[in-house]
Amino acid sequence: RMRPDRIILGEARGVEAFDMLQAMNTGHDGSMCTIHANRPREALSRLENMICMSGITLPGKAIRSQISDAINLIVQIKRCRDGVRRVVAIAEVVGMEHDVITTQELFTYEYEGMGADGRLNGDWHCSGVLPYFHQKARDHDLGDRLRDVMCGVDAPKSKN
């Protein structure tokens, strides 16, 4: 009712997950929240389970459809064995195929060894697939930059 530009929820852990999805499905681009999961795909399952455990009586397909409509990207952050938190995966939620939410991996962080300083070394690897939100990026004059990053031109480099 107050027409927010962004909706940010610190962590979805229970009943608030459904409210968050409802709010995200009202056209507020750029909304985000955190959720604990081992992998990007598991984040979607955990979100569905939290909604089911909250007592909401919707069919599973309806819940998955809400999730699919609300979420564009999943960014996984992991505390690595050297104690440093790193973004280790970026996946895009593509949509629904029958009763299943479909995703595609955009970036993964691959470890390449341990440095002399005890920190893990690694680098980003891009899937090379243009994300489905490419058109939306073009609408904001970011399409060429996104295409360049996805194709390896000026892709982000990591030292660890």
Secondary structure, DSSP 4 states (H G I P E B T S, - for coil): ----S--EES---STHHHHHHHHHTTS-TT-EE----SSHHHHHHHHHHHHHHTT----HHHHHHHHHHH--EEEEEEE-TTS-EEEEEEEEEEEEETTEEEEEEEEEEEEEEE-TTS-EEEEEEE--PPPTTHHHHHHTT-HHHHHHHHTTTT------
